[in-house]
Amino acid sequence: MNAAIIKAPIIALALLSASACTTFDPYTGEQKTSNTAKGAGIGAGLAAVVAYAANKDEDDARKRNQRILRAATGGAAIGGGIGYYMDTQEAKLRKQLRDSGVSIEREGNNINLIMPGNITFQTGKFTLNPNFHSVLDSVALVLKEYDQTLVIVSGHTDNTGSATTNQTLSEQRAASVSTHLRSKGVLNDRIENIGFGFSQPIASNSTATGREQNRRVEIALIPITE
């Protein structure tokens, strides 16, 4: 996959505190900064994805990146304009996803879309809610326009039930989102899905509210730099 695209500064993001994370309220569009006092904090899932991507085989990642770039509109790596490229992509996503219930997180040049479980799936299920199809369709439109990013879809659960059951469910939910994006024309090479089970909570599992926050799917967008 993508170790070749993960440069040292990006790998370092996985080690940063969640307090370095910038988010945008999906209802007001206002910029917010996460607070480490919120337990693991928003950003835990993104950090795990970045670390996961960094451990992929470098040779395979390089070949994959080359395939993606050959298929991309520009046909070459973003280069020095990564920040601007991700800024404009983020702005498009914010516009498309306003009032959708999906929040947008930014760490460095990485973008993360956080999709709460209550709007994506029925409890214990991995079939997408019909009403959520249009939201993913909007995401796919932006992803196809900005085609020089990797798309890593991760599933997360609360800790209700066994670890094995939650791991399987998280993988199935990530796969459902990935399948929908592919069906809307997002290049297969760009997408990878992974399940984290309940290993990456963003809130306490000791309360119903916390468990609800932990049930989510995230889409991490990581720029290809070579």
Order of alpha helices (4+ residues) and beta strands (2+ residues): alpha-beta-beta-alpha-alpha-alpha-beta-beta-alpha-alpha-beta-alpha-beta-alpha-beta
